[in-house]
Amino acid sequence: MSQAKHGGEIRDMFKHIRKCIISGLFILVPMWVSVLVIRAVYRVMVSALLPVLEYFFPNTPDFILAIISILLFMVLLYLIGVMTRFVIGQHILRMAEKLFLHIPVAKTVYSAVKQIIVSITATTRPSFKSVVLVQFPHSDMRALGFVTGSYTAPDGQEYWNVFIPTCPNPTSGYLEFVPKERIEATDLSIEDGVKMVISLGALSPRNNIEPNKNSKKQEV
């Protein structure tokens, strides 16, 4: 018994270490990527305007030229943003976009970067209300889902809108309209649910996802 208990303690210790390492990665990797992006943007801003400024202001210190380059780049972005508020500006930008989309390599890069930026800056993201289990893809299996809303059909049947994300990329998935009585509520937080999806279940807050005892009292 003592050996079995000792072995169980070792397994628990390794599970704890693994979860802590994965949690650390979830914190460190986004910070590292953010630093790389900021660094890349800074290099683009400075390298684009610094040679021109050095030509007109040859005796100016480099750090001052770098600051001026960033300010001028921000002004340029502002002017482009102002253009998008007018019809002629929108037309010019659409023509430029079509030009990029006709260049094979530039098309792939431009589309990918635009999609990433839209995903980051989107303000109409679905609001997850709770984490639930639904019968998916068939009645013998359960899938983790996020409730985004509800509606009532003309016959009076109430449905919950459940987003079922794919792993490990939660930005894509399936939207299912599930009858309210078939929803299995959990006591998982939204954060725990997202962590489970991204980590392929490795960051489970408990060994078993138990239904919430107060699930019948939950409302969307």
C-alpha positions as CSV (number, residue, x, y, z in Angstrom):
1,M,0.0,0.0,0.0
2,S,2.8,2.4,0.9
3,Q,4.5,1.8,-2.5
4,A,1.2,2.4,-4.3
5,K,0.6,5.5,-2.3
6,H,4.1,6.7,-3.0
7,G,3.7,6.0,-6.7
8,G,0.4,8.0,-6.7
9,E,2.1,11.0,-5.1
10,I,4.9,10.9,-7.7
11,R,2.3,10.9,-10.5
12,D,0.4,13.8,-8.9
13,M,3.6,15.7,-8.6
14,F,4.4,15.2,-12.3
15,K,0.9,16.2,-13.2
16,H,1.3,19.4,-11.1
17,I,4.6,20.2,-12.7
18,R,3.2,19.6,-16.2
19,K,0.2,21.9,-15.6
20,C,2.4,24.6,-14.1
21,I,4.7,24.4,-17.2
22,I,1.8,24.6,-19.6
23,S,0.3,27.5,-17.6
24,G,3.6,29.3,-17.8
25,L,3.7,28.8,-21.5
26,F,0.3,30.3,-21.9
27,I,1.5,33.4,-20.1
28,L,5.0,33.7,-21.6
29,V,4.3,32.9,-25.3
30,P,1.7,35.7,-25.9
31,M,4.1,38.2,-24.2
32,W,7.0,37.0,-26.3
33,V,4.9,37.2,-29.5
34,S,3.7,40.7,-28.6
35,V,7.3,41.8,-28.1
36,L,8.3,40.4,-31.5
37,V,5.4,42.1,-33.2
38,I,6.2,45.5,-31.6
39,R,9.8,45.1,-32.5
40,A,9.0,44.3,-36.1
41,V,6.6,47.2,-36.4
42,Y,9.2,49.6,-34.9
43,R,11.8,48.4,-37.4
44,V,9.4,48.9,-40.3
45,M,8.5,52.4,-39.2
46,V,12.1,53.5,-38.6
47,S,13.7,51.8,-41.7
48,A,11.0,53.3,-44.0
49,L,11.6,57.0,-43.0
50,L,15.0,57.1,-41.4
51,P,17.0,57.3,-44.7
52,V,14.9,60.2,-45.9
53,L,15.3,62.1,-42.7
54,E,19.0,61.5,-42.6
55,Y,19.2,63.0,-46.1
56,F,17.4,66.2,-45.0
57,F,18.8,66.4,-41.5
58,P,22.3,64.9,-41.7
59,N,23.6,66.3,-38.3
60,T,20.6,65.2,-36.2
61,P,21.2,62.4,-33.6
62,D,19.8,59.0,-34.7
63,F,17.5,58.6,-31.7
64,I,15.8,61.9,-32.5
65,L,15.4,60.8,-36.1
66,A,13.9,57.5,-34.9
67,I,11.3,59.3,-32.8
68,I,10.5,61.6,-35.7
69,S,10.1,58.5,-38.0
70,I,7.6,56.9,-35.6
71,L,5.6,60.2,-35.3
72,L,5.5,60.6,-39.1
73,F,4.5,57.0,-39.6
74,M,1.6,57.5,-37.1
75,V,0.6,60.6,-39.0
76,L,0.6,58.6,-42.2
77,L,-1.6,55.9,-40.6
78,Y,-4.0,58.6,-39.4
79,L,-4.3,60.1,-42.8
80,I,-5.0,56.7,-44.3
81,G,-7.6,56.2,-41.7
82,V,-9.2,59.5,-42.5
83,M,-9.3,58.5,-46.2
84,T,-11.4,55.5,-45.4
85,R,-14.2,57.8,-44.1
86,F,-14.7,59.3,-47.6
87,V,-16.0,57.6,-50.7
88,I,-13.0,58.5,-52.9
89,G,-10.6,57.2,-50.2
90,Q,-12.4,53.9,-49.9
91,H,-12.3,53.6,-53.7
92,I,-8.5,54.1,-53.8
93,L,-7.9,51.6,-50.9
94,R,-10.1,49.0,-52.7
95,M,-8.1,49.5,-55.9
96,A,-4.9,49.0,-53.9
97,E,-6.3,45.9,-52.2
98,K,-7.3,44.4,-55.6
99,L,-3.8,45.1,-56.8
100,F,-2.3,43.1,-53.9
101,L,-4.7,40.3,-54.4
102,H,-3.6,39.9,-58.0
103,I,0.0,39.3,-57.0
104,P,0.5,35.5,-56.1
105,V,2.9,35.8,-53.1
106,A,1.5,39.1,-51.9
107,K,-2.0,37.8,-52.0
108,T,-1.3,35.0,-49.5
109,V,0.7,37.3,-47.2
110,Y,-1.8,40.1,-47.4
111,S,-4.9,37.9,-46.8
112,A,-3.3,36.2,-43.8
113,V,-2.1,39.5,-42.2
114,K,-5.5,41.1,-42.8
115,Q,-7.3,38.2,-41.2
116,I,-5.1,38.3,-38.1
117,I,-5.5,42.0,-37.7
118,V,-9.3,41.8,-38.1
119,S,-9.4,39.0,-35.5
120,I,-7.4,41.0,-33.0
121,T,-9.3,44.3,-33.5
122,A,-12.8,42.9,-33.9
123,T,-15.2,44.4,-31.4
124,T,-18.2,42.2,-32.3
125,R,-16.8,38.9,-30.9
126,P,-19.4,36.5,-29.5
127,S,-20.0,36.9,-25.8
128,F,-19.7,33.5,-24.1
129,K,-22.2,33.2,-21.3
130,S,-21.4,29.8,-19.9
131,V,-19.6,26.5,-20.6
132,V,-21.8,23.5,-21.3
133,L,-21.8,19.9,-22.6
134,V,-23.8,18.9,-25.6
135,Q,-24.4,15.7,-27.5
136,F,-21.9,16.1,-30.4
137,P,-21.2,14.7,-32.9
138,H,-23.7,12.0,-31.9
139,S,-25.8,11.1,-28.8
140,D,-23.1,8.8,-27.3
141,M,-20.5,11.5,-27.1
142,R,-20.2,14.9,-25.4
143,A,-18.5,18.1,-26.6
144,L,-17.5,21.2,-24.7
145,G,-19.5,24.2,-25.9
146,F,-19.9,27.9,-25.1
147,V,-23.4,29.4,-24.8
148,T,-23.7,32.6,-26.9
149,G,-27.4,33.2,-26.7
150,S,-30.9,31.7,-27.0
151,Y,-34.1,32.0,-29.0
152,T,-37.6,30.7,-28.9
153,A,-39.1,28.9,-32.0
154,P,-42.6,29.7,-33.1
155,D,-43.8,26.4,-31.5
156,G,-42.5,27.6,-28.1
157,Q,-39.4,25.4,-28.0
158,E,-36.5,27.2,-26.5
159,Y,-33.1,26.7,-28.1
160,W,-29.6,27.7,-26.8
161,N,-27.0,28.9,-29.3
162,V,-23.9,26.8,-28.5
163,F,-20.5,27.4,-30.1
164,I,-18.4,24.2,-30.2
165,P,-14.8,25.2,-30.9
166,T,-12.2,23.0,-32.7
167,C,-9.0,22.1,-30.9
168,P,-6.5,23.6,-30.5
169,N,-7.7,26.6,-32.5
170,P,-10.9,27.9,-30.9
171,T,-11.4,30.6,-33.5
172,S,-13.2,28.0,-35.7
173,G,-15.9,25.5,-34.9
174,Y,-19.6,24.7,-35.1
175,L,-22.7,26.7,-34.2
176,E,-25.3,24.3,-32.8
177,F,-28.9,25.2,-31.8
178,V,-29.6,22.8,-29.0
179,P,-33.0,22.4,-27.2
180,K,-32.7,23.8,-23.7
181,E,-33.5,20.4,-22.0
182,R,-30.6,18.7,-23.8
183,I,-28.1,21.1,-22.4
184,E,-25.8,19.7,-19.7
185,A,-24.5,22.7,-17.7
186,T,-21.1,22.6,-15.9
187,D,-19.5,24.7,-13.2
188,L,-16.5,25.5,-15.5
189,S,-15.6,29.2,-15.9
190,I,-15.2,30.6,-19.4
191,E,-11.4,30.9,-18.8
192,D,-11.2,27.2,-17.8
193,G,-13.2,26.2,-20.8
194,V,-10.9,28.1,-23.2
195,K,-7.8,26.7,-21.6
196,M,-9.1,23.1,-22.0
197,V,-9.7,23.7,-25.7
198,I,-6.4,25.2,-26.4
199,S,-4.4,22.7,-24.3
200,L,-6.3,19.7,-25.8
201,G,-7.7,18.9,-22.4
202,A,-4.3,19.0,-20.6
203,L,-5.3,21.9,-18.5
204,S,-8.5,20.4,-17.0
205,P,-9.4,22.0,-13.7
206,R,-10.4,18.5,-12.4
207,N,-10.2,14.9,-13.5
208,N,-13.9,14.8,-14.4
209,I,-16.2,17.6,-15.6
210,E,-19.1,17.2,-13.3
211,P,-22.5,18.7,-14.3
212,N,-23.5,21.7,-12.2
213,K,-26.0,20.7,-9.5
214,N,-27.8,24.0,-10.1
215,S,-28.0,23.5,-13.9
216,K,-31.8,23.6,-13.9
217,K,-31.7,27.1,-12.4
218,Q,-29.3,28.6,-15.0
219,E,-30.7,30.9,-17.6
220,V,-29.1,32.4,-20.6
